Amino acid sequence: MALCALPGLWPEDRSPVTVGQVHEFFDGEHVAKVQREGYEEVFRIPAALEEVVDHAIEEAVKAIMLWLTSGPASVFKEPIPLSS
């Protein structure tokens, strides 16, 4: 989940992505393209359950790899509070 670690997930301008966009990225329908020496390699992104993606996002926030924002809320280096 780290910034720029997954080709195709993060925009080239490093603009933010939404949790919904991350869920869509792991819907089993996307491919990533990686430039190699003289050619471009294409990788299929496997499908993942939303719960698995959410857990990966939470772990990345706690590990200081992602900063999660939602309106005025900001979560970084801590567990994501769950709404009840």
C-alpha positions as CSV (number, residue, x, y, z in Angstrom):
1,M,0.0,0.0,0.0
2,A,3.0,2.3,0.3
3,L,3.0,5.3,-2.0
4,C,4.1,4.3,-5.5
5,A,4.7,0.7,-4.4
6,L,1.8,-0.7,-6.5
7,P,2.1,0.4,-10.1
8,G,-1.3,1.6,-11.4
9,L,-2.8,2.4,-8.0
10,W,-1.1,5.7,-7.4
11,P,-1.5,8.5,-9.9
12,E,1.8,9.7,-11.4
13,D,1.3,13.1,-9.8
14,R,1.0,11.4,-6.4
15,S,-2.4,12.9,-5.9
16,P,-4.6,11.1,-3.2
17,V,-6.6,8.0,-3.9
18,T,-9.9,7.1,-2.2
19,V,-10.5,3.9,-0.3
20,G,-13.1,3.2,-3.0
21,Q,-10.4,3.5,-5.7
22,V,-8.2,1.0,-3.7
23,H,-11.2,-1.4,-3.5
24,E,-11.7,-1.1,-7.3
25,F,-8.0,-1.7,-7.9
26,F,-8.3,-5.1,-6.3
27,D,-11.5,-6.1,-8.0
28,G,-9.6,-8.6,-10.2
29,E,-10.2,-6.6,-13.4
30,H,-7.1,-4.4,-13.4
31,V,-3.6,-4.8,-14.7
32,A,-0.4,-3.0,-13.8
33,K,2.3,-2.0,-16.3
34,V,5.9,-1.9,-15.3
35,Q,8.6,-0.5,-17.5
36,R,11.5,-2.9,-17.8
37,E,14.8,-2.5,-19.8
38,G,13.4,-2.2,-23.3
39,Y,9.9,-3.5,-22.8
40,E,6.8,-3.1,-20.7
41,E,5.6,-6.0,-18.5
42,V,1.9,-6.4,-17.7
43,F,0.8,-7.9,-14.4
44,R,-2.8,-8.9,-13.5
45,I,-3.9,-7.5,-10.1
46,P,-5.6,-10.3,-8.2
47,A,-9.0,-9.8,-6.6
48,A,-9.1,-9.2,-2.9
49,L,-12.1,-9.0,-0.5
50,E,-12.9,-5.5,0.7
51,E,-12.2,-6.7,4.3
52,V,-8.7,-7.8,3.3
53,V,-8.0,-4.4,1.5
54,D,-9.4,-2.5,4.5
55,H,-7.1,-4.4,6.8
56,A,-4.1,-3.7,4.6
57,I,-5.0,0.0,4.6
58,E,-5.3,0.0,8.4
59,E,-1.9,-1.7,8.8
60,A,-0.3,0.7,6.3
61,V,-1.6,3.7,8.3
62,K,-0.3,2.2,11.6
63,A,3.1,1.5,10.0
64,I,3.4,5.1,8.8
65,M,3.1,4.2,5.1
66,L,-0.3,5.9,4.5
67,W,-2.1,8.9,5.9
68,L,-5.8,8.5,5.9
69,T,-8.1,11.5,5.7
70,S,-11.8,11.9,5.5
71,G,-13.2,15.4,5.7
72,P,-11.8,16.9,8.9
73,A,-10.7,13.5,10.2
74,S,-7.0,12.6,9.9
75,V,-5.5,9.2,10.9
76,F,-1.7,8.5,10.9
77,K,0.4,6.1,12.9
78,E,-2.6,4.9,14.8
79,P,-5.6,2.5,14.5
80,I,-8.4,3.7,12.3
81,P,-11.5,4.3,14.5
82,L,-14.5,2.3,13.4
83,S,-17.9,3.9,13.1
84,S,-20.6,2.2,15.1
